[in-house]
Amino acid sequence: MARPPRRLGNLPAEPTSFVGRRRELADVRRKLAESRLVSLVGPGGVGKSRLAIRTAGDLGRGFPDGAWLVELAELRDATLVGDAVMAALDLRDQAVTEPSALVLSYLRDKRLLLVVDNCEHLLAAAARLVADVLRAAPGVRVIATSREPLSAPGEHVVPVPPLDLPPAHAGGALAALRQNEAVRLFAERAAAGSGTFELTAANQAAVADLCRRLDGLPLAIELAAVRTRVLTAEQILERLSDRFELLTGGGRATLPRHQTLRTTIDWSHDLLAAAEQTLLRRLCVFAGRFTIDDLEAVCAYGDVPVARALDLLSSLVDKSLVMKEDVRGLACYRLHETMREYAGLKLRAAGEEEELRRRYTGYYVTRCRRSSAEATHRLVEWLGWMDLEIDNVRSVLRGLVTEGDARRGLGLAYSLGYYWITRALGEGARWLDELLEPGYGRVQDQALGRYMRGFLAVLQSDPATAVPMLARAVALAREAGLPTLLAQSLALASIAASMAGDRPSSARLAGEAQAVTAGLDDHQTRLMFLQSRALVGLFHGDFDVVRTVATEGVRLGRETGDLYSLDMMLVNLGSVRLIAGDLDEALPLFTEALRVAVEIDDRVGQYVVLDALGCHAAGSGRARLAARLLGAAETVRTGAGASVLPYLAPLLARAEESATAALGATGYAAEFATGRRLSREAAIALALGEPAQPPPAPPGLDPLGKREAEVARLVADGLSNKQIGARLFISEHTVDSHVRGIMNKLGVNSRAQIAAWMASRAGQGRP
C-alpha cells in the first residue's frame, strides 16, 4: 500500500481528544459554504481555537491548496501581522515590497482555507489584512477566531458558547450523563491526568454540579480536572464552591463567564506552592515559545533557584498551567493566552515587571551576539534556534526601539544578519530603518547598522538604498577604526555600485577592498571580497575573473564550513561553467549548491539553482525537464518575493527559446505550468533526480503498527478514547498517545480523517 500523500497545509495535530461541538461544527461548515469569512467569537478559554482547527482539519481536503493556520496569540506588534501570515504560508520576505503585498500576490490564484487565530489584540490590522485577502483572492476562505467580531466586509459571526451543561439534578442514568459534552471533557481530562479517574454513580452528581458551576468553559473544566490527581471530584467542587459563594454573597447567583474562569484560575493558582506561583507569573515575559535554557536564564532567580527550575516547570505542566510542545525534537513550552494575561496581572502586582524585562532583554541581546559569532560555521543549528526564538527576539527589538536604545538595538539587529539574509530581508530592513532613523548611537553601532542595512539592500537588488547606506558604513568604519567591517563594507559597496551602473566606482571600491582585506587574516572577509569580485564579474561578463575567484571561494567555503558562502560560490562557479557551455562541469556544482541551499533553507538560493538547472536541461536537450524546472523556479522565486538576477536573464531567455523550439509553444506552456504547480519539495526532488514522494511500501506493509491499527479501527467505529481503552485493556492516556501517533503517521489531524483513511484502506481490500 502506498504511503498517505503529504497533505498541504500546516494544521497541527490535535494534542488531546476533541469533545463535543457537533452543533457548532455543523454551523461553521454551513456558514462557510455561504460566506468566505466566518468569525468564531467568544470569551477566552471557551475553545475557539480548537473548534477552528478541527473545522479546518475536516474541511481541508476540499481545498486543493490546503488549510493553513496563522497564529497571532504570540504576536504583539500590529505591523508584523503580514509577516505572520507570510511565515504561516511558508513564504519568504526577500523583496522590497511590504509582506502583505507578497501574501496577496501569492494567494491570488490559490484555493485554500486560512485560519487566523486569536485576532482580538490586533483586531484592526487582522481585519484589514483579511479584507484585503478576500478582495484579492476569490478562491480563499477564512476562519477567524477572536473575542469580538472583526467587523470586516462579508463577515458571518458564529458565537462559540460553552459546552452543553448536564441537567441540574444529575441523578439519572450514568450512560446518559457520559454523553454530556462538559462531563465528557472533565472525565477524559481527569482520566488522562490522574490515570485512575472514572465517572461512577458515586461521583456523577459532583462532576455534573462542578461542570455547571464552571459554566461549561473548557479551560476552566480542564484546570479543575487535572486536580483529580490529588483531590476527589467532591473535594474540588467543595473548594471551588466556597470561592464562588464569596463572590455571590453566599447565594447561587450566576457569575459572568469571564469571572467564572478568573475565579477558577485564581483557585488553581492559590493551590500552587509559592515558588510555582513565582515562576508562573514570570513566564508571561516570553512572547512566544521558550525552552528550559531560556527559563533558567531569565526566570530562575530569587525564590526560583536554577536547581529547582525544571521541577517547578514540570509541576506547572502537570497542572495544565503551562503547555508543552515538541519542536524538531526539542521540548518547548508556552502559556495559553488567557493564562499569559493572568500571569501578567500577577507579575505587575508583585512589582517584578521591570526587573524581569531587564533580564529578558539582556539574555536575548547577549545570547544573539555570542551565538552570531558561531553562526557562520554552525548555520543550520543557529537558524533552527532563531526560527524557534524569533517571536521573543522581535519582542526585545520592539522594546529597544521604544526605549530608544540604539546601541543594543543596532547590535541585536546586526547579530541577526544570517536570519534576515536567509529568512526575512524585508523585515530586517524595516527594523534597521527604525533603529537608524533617529541617527543617534555610538559610531561603531551606526557603522554596523548601516553595513547590515546596505547588505540587505544589495540582496534585495535595491542599489538606490544600498549605495548611500554602504558609503556611510565605509566612512563610519574608517572613523571607528574597524578594518574588518571596512573591508566588508567596501566589498559590498562595489557590488552596489555595479548594480547602479557605476562601473568606475565599482572598480575603485573593489581595489580599496582588496587592499584592506590583504592586511587581514579573516576568512569571512576574504569570502566577502571573493563574492564581490564574482558577482561584479558576472554582471560585466568578466568570466575569467569569476572562474578564478569562485574556485578559491568554493575551496575556502568548504574548508571553513561556511555554508552560506559555499552555496553562493558554487552557484557562481556553476554559472560561469554553464555560460561557457561546460555542461558536464556545471551540473555537479549546481547539484551541490542546491543541496546546501536546502540544508540552510535559503529560498533565493533554491530558486536560482532551479533556474540554472532548467537552463542546463535545455542545453542538454531535455526540453520537458527544462520547462518544468523553469516553471518550478518561478513559483519558488515568487514565494520568496525575489527578483531575477541580471546575469541569469539572457540564459533563461535562451533556455525558454530552446525548449519552446523542441516542444512547441503549446507544449512548452503546458510543461511550464506543470512545473509551476509543483510543491517546492517536489521541484527540488525533480531537479536532483530523486523520487518526489516515498516509494510505495511493499505489499502487506502498513504505515501503522499492529496496536495502532487496532486503535484506528476502533476510532473508525466511532468509539471514544475511554471506550477504546476499555476494549483493549489499556489506559485512556495510552490510547490518546496512539491516536496522536496515528495522526502523525497518516498526515491527518482529526478522528474523522482517521476513519476516512480506514475506509479507503478497506476499499482497497485491506483488513
C-alpha positions in Angstrom: 0.0 0.0 0.0 1.3 3.5 -0.9 2.0 5.8 2.0 -0.6 8.5 2.5 0.2 11.6 0.3 1.6 14.6 2.0 -1.2 17.0 2.9 -0.9 20.6 2.0 -1.1 23.0 4.9 0.3 23.4 8.4 -2.5 22.4 10.8 -1.1 20.9 14.0 -2.1 17.5 15.2 -4.6 17.9 18.0 -2.8 17.2 21.3 -5.8 15.8 23.1 -9.2 14.4 22.1 -11.8 16.7 20.8 -15.0 16.6 22.7 -18.5 17.6 21.5 -19.3 20.7 19.4 -21.3 18.8 16.8 -23.8 21.7 16.6 -21.1 24.3 16.3 -19.1 22.3 13.7 -22.2 22.0 11.6 -22.9 25.7 11.9 -19.4 26.8 10.9 -19.5 24.4 7.9 -22.9 25.8 6.8 -21.8 29.4 7.3 -18.5 28.8 5.4 -20.5 27.5 2.5 -22.4 30.7 2.4 -19.7 33.2 3.3 -16.0 33.5 2.7 -15.3 34.9 6.2 -16.6 33.2 9.3 -15.5 34.5 12.7 -15.7 32.3 15.8 -16.4 34.8 18.6 -16.4 34.1 22.3 -14.6 34.7 25.6 -11.1 33.4 26.4 -11.0 29.8 27.3 -14.2 28.8 25.6 -12.5 26.7 22.9 -12.5 28.9 19.8 -9.1 27.8 18.6 -9.8 24.0 18.9 -13.1 24.5 17.1 -11.4 26.4 14.3 -8.6 23.9 13.9 -11.0 20.9 14.0 -13.2 22.5 11.4 -10.3 23.3 9.1 -9.0 19.7 9.5 -12.3 18.3 8.5 -12.8 20.7 5.5 -9.1 20.9 4.4 -9.3 18.2 1.8 -11.9 20.2 0.0 -9.3 22.9 -0.7 -6.7 21.9 -3.4 -4.1 24.2 -1.8 -4.8 23.0 1.7 -5.7 24.5 5.1 -3.3 26.9 6.8 -3.1 28.2 10.4 -1.9 31.7 11.3 -1.3 32.0 15.0 -1.4 35.6 16.3 -1.5 35.0 20.0 2.2 35.4 20.5 2.5 38.4 18.2 2.5 41.8 20.0 3.3 44.1 17.1 0.5 45.0 14.7 3.0 45.9 11.9 4.0 42.2 11.8 0.6 40.7 11.0 1.6 40.4 7.4 4.8 38.8 8.3 2.9 36.2 10.4 0.6 35.3 7.6 3.6 35.1 5.2 5.5 32.8 7.6 2.5 30.6 8.1 2.1 30.1 4.4 5.9 29.2 4.2 6.7 32.3 2.1 9.9 34.4 2.5 10.2 38.1 2.7 13.1 38.8 0.3 11.5 41.7 -1.5 11.5 45.5 -1.1 7.6 45.4 -1.1 5.5 45.0 2.0 4.8 41.5 3.2 1.1 41.9 2.7 1.7 42.6 -1.0 3.6 39.3 -1.3 0.8 37.5 0.6 -1.8 38.9 -1.7 0.2 38.1 -4.9 0.7 34.5 -3.7 -2.9 33.9 -2.7 -4.4 35.5 -5.9 -4.9 32.1 -7.7 -5.0 29.8 -4.7 -7.9 27.8 -3.4 -7.2 27.3 0.3 -8.7 27.7 3.8 -6.9 30.2 6.1 -7.4 30.1 9.8 -6.4 33.3 11.6 -6.4 32.6 15.3 -6.5 35.0 18.2 -7.2 38.3 16.5 -8.6 40.3 19.4 -5.4 42.1 20.4 -4.5 43.0 16.8 -8.1 43.5 15.6 -7.7 46.4 13.2 -4.6 45.0 11.5 -6.0 41.5 11.2 -9.3 42.7 9.9 -7.6 44.9 7.3 -5.4 42.0 6.0 -8.3 39.6 5.9 -10.4 42.0 4.0 -7.5 42.6 1.5 -7.1 38.8 1.1 -10.8 38.3 0.4 -10.8 41.0 -2.2 -7.6 39.8 -4.0 -8.1 36.0 -3.8 -11.5 34.7 -4.7 -10.6 31.1 -4.0 -9.6 31.7 -0.4 -12.0 31.3 2.6 -11.1 32.5 6.1 -12.0 31.3 9.6 -11.0 33.8 12.2 -11.2 33.5 16.0 -11.5 36.5 18.3 -13.1 37.7 21.4 -15.0 40.2 19.3 -16.0 40.4 15.6 -13.5 41.7 13.0 -16.2 43.9 11.5 -14.8 43.1 8.1 -17.0 43.1 4.9 -18.9 39.9 4.4 -18.2 38.6 7.9 -20.5 35.9 9.3 -20.2 35.6 13.1 -20.6 32.3 14.9 -20.8 32.7 18.6 -18.9 30.0 20.4 -20.8 29.1 23.6 -19.5 27.0 26.5 -20.1 23.2 26.3 -23.6 21.8 26.9 -24.2 21.5 30.6 -25.6 18.5 32.4 -29.1 18.7 33.9 -29.5 20.4 37.2 -30.2 17.2 39.1 -27.9 14.6 37.5 -29.2 11.6 39.3 -30.4 9.7 36.2 -28.7 7.1 34.1 -24.9 7.2 34.2 -24.7 6.3 30.5 -26.7 9.4 29.6 -24.6 11.7 31.7 -21.4 10.3 30.0 -22.7 11.7 26.7 -22.9 15.3 28.0 -20.1 17.4 26.5 -18.9 19.1 29.6 -19.0 15.9 31.7 -17.1 14.0 28.9 -14.4 16.7 28.8 -14.0 16.6 32.6 -13.9 12.8 32.7 -11.5 12.4 29.8 -9.1 15.1 31.1 -9.3 13.7 34.6 -8.6 10.2 33.5 -5.6 11.4 31.4 -4.3 13.5 34.2 -4.7 11.1 37.1 -4.6 7.7 35.3 -7.2 6.4 37.7 -10.3 8.6 37.5 -13.6 7.1 36.3 -17.0 8.6 36.2 -19.2 6.5 38.5 -22.6 6.6 40.1 -20.9 7.7 43.3 -19.3 10.8 41.8 -21.6 11.7 39.0 -23.6 14.3 40.9 -20.4 16.1 42.0 -18.9 16.0 38.5 -22.2 17.3 37.0 -22.5 20.1 39.5 -18.9 21.0 39.1 -19.3 21.3 35.3 -22.4 23.5 35.9 -20.5 25.7 38.4 -17.7 26.1 35.8 -20.3 27.2 33.2 -19.1 24.6 30.7 -16.0 26.6 30.0 -13.4 24.1 28.6 -10.3 25.8 30.0 -11.9 26.0 33.5 -13.0 22.4 33.3 -9.5 21.2 32.3 -7.9 23.2 35.1 -10.2 21.6 37.6 -10.0 18.1 36.1 -6.2 17.9 36.4 -6.6 18.3 40.2 -8.1 14.8 40.4 -4.6 13.7 40.9 -4.8 14.8 44.5 -8.5 15.6 45.1 -11.7 13.9 44.5 -14.4 15.5 42.4 -16.4 16.2 45.5 -13.4 18.0 47.2 -12.8 20.1 44.0 -16.5 21.0 44.0 -16.5 22.0 47.6 -13.4 24.2 47.3 -14.5 25.9 44.2 -18.0 26.4 45.6 -16.5 28.3 48.5 -14.8 30.7 46.1 -18.0 31.3 44.1 -20.1 31.9 47.2 -17.7 34.6 48.4 -18.3 36.4 45.1 -22.0 36.0 45.1 -22.7 36.8 48.7 -23.3 33.1 49.6 -26.1 32.6 47.1 -26.3 30.5 44.0 -26.4 33.5 41.6 -24.6 33.0 38.3 -21.3 34.8 37.8 -20.4 36.3 34.5 -18.4 33.7 32.4 -15.2 35.7 32.4 -15.4 35.9 36.2 -16.0 32.2 36.4 -12.8 31.5 34.5 -10.9 34.1 36.5 -12.1 32.5 39.8 -11.1 29.0 38.6 -7.7 30.2 37.6 -7.3 32.0 40.9 -8.3 28.8 42.8 -5.8 26.8 40.7 -3.1 29.4 41.2 -3.6 29.5 45.0 -3.1 25.8 45.3 0.4 26.2 43.9 3.5 26.4 46.1 5.0 29.9 46.5 7.9 29.1 44.1 5.4 27.7 41.5 3.4 30.9 41.7 6.5 33.0 41.2 7.6 31.0 38.2 4.2 31.1 36.6 3.9 34.9 36.7 7.4 35.3 35.4 6.8 33.1 32.4 4.5 35.7 30.9 7.6 37.7 29.9 8.1 35.3 27.0 6.4 36.5 23.8 6.5 33.0 22.2 7.8 29.6 22.9 10.6 29.1 25.4 13.0 26.3 26.4 14.3 25.3 29.8 17.5 27.1 29.0 15.6 30.3 28.4 13.6 29.9 31.6 16.7 29.2 33.7 18.5 32.3 32.3 15.5 34.7 32.6 13.2 33.5 35.3 15.4 31.5 37.7 16.5 33.8 40.4 15.5 34.7 44.0 12.6 32.4 45.0 13.1 30.2 41.9 16.7 28.8 42.1 18.1 27.3 38.9 18.4 23.9 40.6 14.6 23.7 41.0 13.5 25.3 37.8 13.0 22.1 35.8 11.0 20.5 38.7 8.8 23.6 39.1 8.2 23.8 35.4 7.3 20.1 35.2 4.8 20.7 38.0 3.1 23.6 36.1 2.9 21.4 33.0 1.3 18.6 35.0 -1.3 21.0 36.3 -2.1 22.2 32.8 -1.0 25.7 33.6 1.9 25.6 31.0 1.7 23.8 27.6 4.5 21.6 26.4 5.3 21.1 22.7 7.9 19.1 20.9 9.5 21.3 18.1 12.0 19.4 15.9 12.9 17.1 18.8 13.3 19.9 21.4 10.9 20.3 24.3 9.4 23.8 24.2 6.8 25.5 26.4 4.2 28.3 26.2 1.3 29.8 28.0 -2.3 29.8 26.9 -3.2 33.3 26.0 -5.7 33.6 28.9 -3.1 32.3 31.3 -0.5 34.7 30.0 -2.9 37.6 30.7 -3.5 36.3 34.2 0.2 35.9 34.9 0.9 39.4 33.6 -1.5 40.8 36.2 0.2 38.8 38.9 3.6 40.0 37.8 2.6 43.6 37.9 1.1 43.1 41.4 4.4 41.6 42.6 6.3 44.6 41.3 8.7 42.4 39.2 7.9 43.6 35.7 10.8 46.0 35.3 13.4 43.5 36.7 12.1 40.6 34.6 12.0 42.7 31.4 15.6 43.8 32.1 16.7 40.1 32.4 14.7 39.1 29.4 16.2 41.8 27.2 19.7 41.2 28.4 19.5 37.5 27.9 18.4 37.7 24.2 20.8 40.5 23.3 23.7 38.7 24.8 22.8 35.3 23.5 22.2 36.5 20.0 25.5 38.4 20.0 27.5 35.5 21.2 25.8 32.9 19.0 26.2 35.1 15.9 30.0 34.6 16.1 29.4 30.9 15.6 26.6 31.2 13.1 28.9 31.2 10.1 30.2 27.7 10.9 27.1 26.3 12.6 24.5 27.8 10.3 21.9 25.0 10.3 21.8 24.8 14.1 21.8 28.6 14.5 19.0 29.1 12.0 16.9 26.4 13.8 17.4 28.2 17.1 16.4 31.5 15.5 13.3 30.0 13.9 12.3 28.9 17.4 13.1 32.1 19.2 12.1 34.8 16.7 8.9 35.9 18.5 11.0 36.6 21.6 13.7 38.4 19.7 11.1 40.5 18.0 9.6 41.5 21.4 13.1 42.5 22.5 13.7 44.5 19.4 10.4 46.3 19.8 11.3 47.2 23.4 14.7 48.6 22.4 13.2 50.7 19.6 10.5 52.0 22.0 13.2 52.8 24.6 15.5 54.5 22.0 18.3 52.1 22.9 20.3 52.4 19.6 23.4 50.7 21.0 21.8 47.4 21.9 19.1 47.6 19.2 21.6 48.0 16.4 23.9 45.4 17.9 21.0 42.9 18.1 19.7 43.6 14.6 23.3 43.2 13.2 23.8 39.9 15.1 20.7 38.5 13.3 22.2 39.0 9.9 22.0 35.4 8.7 18.4 35.2 9.8 17.5 38.3 7.8 19.6 37.1 4.8 18.1 33.7 4.5 14.6 34.3 6.0 13.4 37.8 6.1 15.2 40.5 4.2 12.3 42.9 4.3 11.6 42.6 8.0 15.3 43.1 8.8 15.4 46.2 6.6 12.4 47.6 8.4 13.9 47.0 11.9 17.1 48.6 10.8 15.4 51.6 9.3 13.6 52.2 12.6 16.8 51.9 14.6 18.9 54.1 12.3 16.3 56.8 11.7 17.0 58.9 14.8 20.7 58.9 13.9 22.0 58.5 17.5 24.2 55.9 19.0 28.0 55.2 19.0 29.9 55.4 15.8 30.6 51.7 15.8 26.9 50.9 16.3 25.9 53.1 13.5 28.6 51.5 11.3 27.3 48.0 12.0 23.7 49.0 11.4 24.4 50.8 8.1 26.6 47.9 6.9 23.8 45.4 7.6 21.1 47.6 6.1 23.3 48.0 2.9 23.9 44.3 2.8 20.1 43.6 2.9 19.5 46.2 0.2 22.1 44.6 -2.1 20.3 41.2 -1.7 17.0 43.0 -2.5 18.5 44.4 -5.7 17.9 47.9 -4.3 21.0 50.0 -5.3 19.2 53.2 -4.5 19.3 52.3 -0.8 22.5 50.2 -0.9 24.9 52.8 -2.4 24.4 55.7 0.2 24.0 53.3 3.1 27.2 51.5 2.4 29.1 54.7 1.6 28.1 55.9 5.1 29.1 52.5 6.6 32.6 52.8 4.9 33.1 56.3 6.4 32.0 55.3 9.9 34.1 52.1 9.9 37.1 54.2 9.0 36.3 56.7 11.7 35.8 53.9 14.3 39.0 52.1 13.3 37.2 48.8 12.3 39.2 47.3 9.5 37.2 44.1 9.1 33.9 46.0 8.8 35.6 48.5 6.5 36.8 45.7 4.1 33.4 44.0 4.1 31.6 47.4 3.5 33.9 48.2 0.6 33.3 44.8 -1.0 29.5 45.2 -0.7 29.7 48.8 -1.9 31.5 47.6 -5.1 28.5 45.3 -5.8 26.0 48.1 -5.2 27.9 50.5 -7.5 27.9 47.8 -10.2 24.1 47.3 -9.7 23.7 51.1 -10.1 25.6 51.0 -13.4 28.6 52.9 -12.0 31.4 50.7 -13.2 34.3 53.1 -12.4 33.2 53.4 -8.8 32.7 49.7 -8.5 36.3 49.1 -9.7 37.7 51.7 -7.3 35.8 50.3 -4.3 37.0 46.8 -5.2 40.6 47.9 -5.3 40.2 49.5 -1.8 38.5 46.4 -0.5 41.3 44.2 -1.8 44.0 46.4 -0.2 42.3 46.3 3.2 41.4 42.6 3.0 45.0 41.7 2.2 46.1 43.1 5.6 43.6 40.9 7.5 43.7 37.2 8.4 39.9 36.7 8.3 38.3 34.1 6.2 34.8 35.6 6.3 36.2 38.9 5.0 38.1 37.2 2.3 35.0 35.3 1.2 33.0 38.5 1.1 35.7 40.1 -1.2 35.7 37.0 -3.4 31.9 37.1 -3.7 32.0 40.7 -4.6 34.5 40.1 -7.4 32.5 37.1 -8.7 29.1 38.9 -8.8 30.6 42.0 -10.4 32.4 39.8 -12.9 29.1 38.0 -13.8 27.3 41.4 -14.2 30.0 42.6 -16.6 31.0 39.4 -18.4 34.5 39.1 -16.8 34.2 35.3 -16.8 37.9 34.5 -16.3 37.9 36.6 -13.1 34.7 34.8 -12.0 36.2 31.4 -12.6 39.3 32.2 -10.6 37.7 33.9 -7.6 34.8 31.4 -7.4 37.2 28.4 -7.5 39.0 29.9 -4.5 35.7 30.7 -2.8 34.4 27.2 -3.1 37.7 25.8 -1.6 37.6 28.3 1.3 33.9 27.8 1.9 34.4 24.1 2.3 37.5 24.5 4.5 35.8 26.9 6.9 32.3 25.2 6.9 30.7 28.5 5.8 27.6 27.0 4.1 26.1 30.3 3.0 29.3 31.4 1.2 29.8 27.9 -0.2 26.3 28.0 -1.6 26.9 31.3 -3.4 30.3 30.3 -4.7 29.1 27.1 -6.1 26.4 29.0 -7.9 28.9 31.5 -9.2 31.3 28.8 -10.5 28.5 26.7 -11.9 27.1 29.8 -13.7 30.4 30.6 -15.4 30.7 26.9 -16.5 27.2 27.0 -17.8 27.8 30.2 -19.8 30.9 28.7 -21.3 29.0 25.6 -22.3 30.8 23.3 -19.9 27.7 21.4 -19.0 29.3 18.3 -17.5 31.4 20.5 -15.1 28.4 22.8 -14.3 26.0 20.0 -13.2 27.7 18.7 -10.1 28.3 22.3 -8.9 24.6 23.2 -9.2 23.6 19.9 -7.6 25.8 20.5 -4.6 24.6 24.1 -4.4 21.0 23.0 -4.3 21.7 20.5 -1.5 23.4 23.3 0.5 20.5 25.7 -0.2 18.0 23.1 1.0 20.1 22.4 4.1 20.1 26.0 5.2 16.6 26.6 3.7 17.8 29.5 1.6 14.8 30.1 -0.8 16.6 32.6 -3.0 19.5 30.1 -3.5 17.0 27.4 -4.3 15.2 29.4 -7.0 18.5 30.5 -8.6 19.7 26.9 -8.8 16.4 25.6 -10.1 16.6 28.2 -12.9 20.2 27.3 -13.6 19.4 23.6 -13.8 16.5 24.4 -16.1 19.0 26.2 -18.4 21.3 23.2 -18.1 18.5 20.8 -19.0 17.6 22.9 -22.1 21.3 22.9 -23.1 21.4 19.2 -22.7 18.4 18.6 -25.0 15.9 17.7 -22.2 13.3 20.2 -23.1 10.4 18.8 -21.0 12.6 18.8 -17.8 13.8 22.3 -18.6 10.3 23.7 -18.9 9.2 22.1 -15.7 12.2 23.3 -13.7 11.8 26.8 -15.1 8.2 26.8 -14.1 9.0 25.5 -10.6 11.8 28.1 -10.2 9.3 30.8 -10.9 7.0 29.5 -8.2 9.8 29.3 -5.6 11.0 32.8 -6.7 7.6 34.5 -6.3 7.1 32.6 -3.0 10.3 34.3 -1.8 9.5 37.7 -3.2 12.8 37.7 -5.1 13.7 39.1 -8.5 15.6 37.5 -11.4 19.3 38.0 -11.1 20.5 40.2 -14.1 23.1 37.7 -15.3 20.5 34.9 -15.4 18.1 36.8 -17.7 19.8 36.0 -21.0 20.4 32.4 -20.0 16.7 32.0 -19.2 15.7 33.6 -22.4 17.8 31.1 -24.4 16.6 28.2 -22.4 13.0 29.1 -23.0 13.6 29.6 -26.7 15.4 26.2 -27.0 12.7 24.3 -25.0 9.9 26.0 -27.0 11.5 25.0 -30.3 11.6 21.4 -29.1 8.2 21.2 -27.6 6.2 23.8 -29.5 4.7 26.8 -27.8 1.7 24.9 -26.5 3.8 22.0 -25.2 6.2 24.4 -23.5 3.4 26.3 -21.8 1.8 23.1 -20.6 5.1 21.7 -19.1 6.0 25.1 -17.6 2.5 25.2 -16.0 3.1 21.7 -14.6 6.3 22.8 -13.1 4.7 25.9 -11.5 2.2 23.6 -9.8 4.9 21.5 -8.1 5.5 21.9 -4.4 8.9 23.2 -3.5 9.9 19.8 -2.2 8.8 18.1 -5.4 10.6 20.6 -7.5 13.8 20.0 -5.6 13.4 16.3 -5.9 12.9 16.6 -9.7 16.0 18.8 -10.0 18.1 16.3 -8.1 16.6 13.3 -10.0 15.1 11.9 -6.8 11.6 10.5 -6.3 9.2 13.2 -5.3 7.4 11.0 -2.7 8.5 8.0 -0.6 8.2 4.8 -2.7 5.2 2.6 -2.3 5.5 0.2 0.7 6.0 -3.4 -0.1 2.7 -5.5 -0.3 1.4 -6.2 3.2 3.4 -3.5 4.9 1.3 -0.8 6.7 2.4 2.6 8.0 0.7 1.7 11.3 1.9 -0.8 13.8 -0.4 -3.7 15.0 -1.6 -1.8 18.1 -2.0 1.4 16.1 -4.1 -0.4 13.5 -6.4 -1.8 16.2 -6.8 1.7 17.7 -7.5 3.2 14.2 -10.2 0.5 13.5 -12.0 1.4 16.8 -11.7 5.1 16.1 -13.3 4.5 12.7 -16.1 2.6 14.5 -16.8 5.8 16.5 -15.5 4.7 19.9 -14.1 7.3 22.3 -10.7 7.0 23.8 -12.3 5.8 27.0 -14.2 3.1 25.2 -11.1 2.0 23.2 -9.1 1.7 26.4 -11.7 -0.5 27.9 -11.9 -2.6 24.8 -8.1 -3.1 24.5 -7.4 -3.1 28.3 -5.1 -0.1 28.1 -5.3 3.3 29.8 -7.0 6.2 28.1 -3.8 8.1 28.2 -2.1 5.4 26.2 -5.0 5.4 23.7 -4.5 9.2 23.4 -0.8 8.7 22.6 -1.6 6.1 20.0 -4.2 8.4 18.3 -1.6 11.2 18.1 0.9 8.8 16.7 -1.6 7.6 14.1 -2.4 11.2 13.0 1.3 12.0 12.6 2.0 8.9 10.5 -1.0 9.4 8.3 -0.6 13.2 8.0 -4.1 13.9 9.3 -5.3 15.9 12.3 -8.8 14.6 13.2 -10.5 11.3 14.1 -12.9 11.8 11.2 -9.9 11.7 8.9 -8.5 8.5 10.5 -12.0 7.0 9.8 -11.8 8.1 6.2 -8.3 6.6 5.8 -9.5 3.3 7.2 -12.5 3.4 4.9 -10.2 3.9 1.8 -8.0 1.1 3.1 -11.0 -1.2 3.3 -12.0 -0.2 -0.2 -8.6 -1.5 -1.4 -9.3 -4.9 0.1 -7.1 -4.4 3.2 -8.2 -5.7 6.6 
